[in-house]
Amino acid sequence: MAKLRGLVLVGVLGAVLFTASPALAEPMRPAAVSVTVAHAGAALVPAQTTANPGPVLDPAQTDKANTEKTKNKLIAGLVAAVLLAIVIWGRRIRAKKAKSS
């Protein structure tokens, strides 16, 4: 029974690692920077600079990409479940043969 728990644990951990969000691997972007400029005889006025805006995303392309990603995750999950079922079934068969011998 301990081996079965170990296999299930490995399967769950593998599924979690396999379906990890790509946002975790994405580097962070720097925040906007505030710069203070001083001139002789002038008051200090903070000059605001903003980071360049990101790319413009098309909602249709985003939805298509999300559906493809979801489909791929479902297929991978189904394959993992089938493989786990095969392993459990094989271990049951092996245990029955060992018990009868």
N, C-alpha and C positions, 0 to 999 in steps of 0.2 A: 504494500500500500504506500510505503514511503517513496518508492520509485515512481509511482503514479503521480504523487503530489509533486515530486521533483520535475517530472515531465510537464505537468500542467503549469507549474511556476515558470519553467523555461519558455513554454509556449506563450504565456501571458507577457512575460518580459520581452520576448521577441516581437510580439505584436505591438507592444507599446513603443519599442525602439524603431520598428519598421514604419509605423504610422506617425512618428514624431513630427511636429509642426515645423515647416521650413522657416517660419518666422524666428524660431530660436537660433538658427544658424545665421540669420541676416545681421550684418554689422549695424551698429547704432549710428545714426546721423548726428552731426554736431548741432547744438542749439544755436539760436540767433545770438549775435555778439553785440554788446553795447560798448561804444567807444566814446570817450570824452575828449573833446578838442578844445585847446586853450589858445587864445590869441592875445597879444599884448594889448592891454586896456579893455578887452572884451570879457564879458561874463562867461563862466563855464556853462556850455550848453551840451547836454548829452546828445550825440548823434546816433540814431538807431539804424542799424543795418540788419537786414533780414537775410536769411539763407535763401538761395534760389528755390523756387517752388519745384516740386517733384514733377514727374511726367504726367501728362493728362491721360487718364485711363478711360477706355471705352467700356461702358457697363455691359454691352453685349459680349465683348471679348472676355470680360471678367467672369460673367455668368457661365460662358462656355468653358472656360478654364476650370472653374469650380466644379461644374458637372463632370468633366473629364477626371478631375482629381478624386471626386467622390466615387465615381465608377471604378477607378483603379484601386481605391482603398477597399471597396466592397469585394472586388475580385480577389485581392490579396487576402482578405479576411476569410473568404469562402475557401480558398485553397488551404489556408492554415487550419481551418476547422476540419476539412476533409483529411488532411494529413494526420491531425491529432486523433481523429476517429480511427484511422487505419492503424496507428500505433497502439491505441487502447485495445482494439479488437485483436490484434496480433498477440499482445501480451496476455489477453484472456485465453486465447487458444493455447499458447505456450504453457500457461499455468494449469489448464485442464489436462494437457498431455503429461506434464510433470506429476500431477496429482494421481493420474491413473496408472502411471508406471511404477 
